[in-house]
């Protein structure tokens, strides 16, 4: 491996050592770095929002408390998994429509 290539680091996930595997630790690292950084406040537009607990965020400038997503105020962190989940209901909905059409034909 060349030293010039940039590799994504594990960050604080190094604390798990040799356990859990590389991919799992990389996903965890992305989520954790996203949730611990400052975010943009939807009220005052200042980058001063920190996470208090899961889904609860507070702006340190205007003291606004509001709800958002669990690990980020608005953004999805791992879009691949969410995309797969979004495709499933469409298939179910299409199957339901086919069943309704067959009932109407009878």
N, C-alpha and C positions, 0 to 999 in steps of 0.2 A: 504494500500500500504506500502510495506516495505521501510525503509529508505535506505537499501542497493542497491535497484534497481536504475539504472541510467536512468533518464528521459531527453529527449532532450528539451533544453530550447528554449524559443522564442527569446531570444536576444533582438535586437532593435525593434522587432515587438510588444513588450509590450506597446509601445506608442499608439497602437490602442485600448487598454483597452478591453472592453467587445464586441467590434464590430467585424464583419467579420467572426467569427468562428475560432476554434482551427486549423483545417487542413489547411485552407487558410493562417493563420498566420505562421504555421510551414513551408509551402512551400516558402512563402515570405522570411522568416528568412534564409532558406538555400540559396536562390538565392542572397540575399543581403550580407551574409557573404562571399559567393564565389566571388562576384564581388569586394568586398572591400579589399580582401587580396592581398598580393604580389604573382605574378605568375612568371614562369620561362621564360626567354627571349629566343626566338628561334635563336637569332644571337650570343649572348655571353654566353648563358647558366647560367646566374646569376639570382637568384630569386630577381628581382628588377623591375618587370613590374607592372604598375598601370593603371587603366582604366581612360581615359580622358573623353570620352563620349561613347554613345552606339556604340559598335563595334570598337572603336579606342583605341589603347593601346600604351603606351610609356615606354621604358626601361629607368630607371633613371641612369643606369651605362653607357651604350653606346649611349644614346639619340636616339635610333631607334624608329621611329613611324611606326606602322603597323596596319592592320585591323585583326580582329578576330571575335569570336562570341560576342553576345551582353553582356553576363554576365560573360563569362570566355574566356580565350584565345583559348583553344581547347576543353575542356571537357564539356560534357552534364551534367546538374545538376539534372534534374528530368527525368530519362530515361524511366519510365513507359509511360508517355504521348507521348513521341517521338516514342516509339515502336508501340503504337496504330496508330499513324499517318502514320508510315511507312508501315503498313499492308494494308491500304486503297488503295493506287495506284496499288498494285499487283492484288487486286480483280478486279479493273477497267480494268487493262491490260488483265487479263484472259477473261473477258467478251468481250473485243474488239476482241481478238483472235477467240473466239467462233463465233462472228458475222461475221468476215472475212471468216472463214471456211464455214459458212452457205451460204454466198454470192458466194463463189467459187463453191460450190456444185450445185448451181442453174444454 
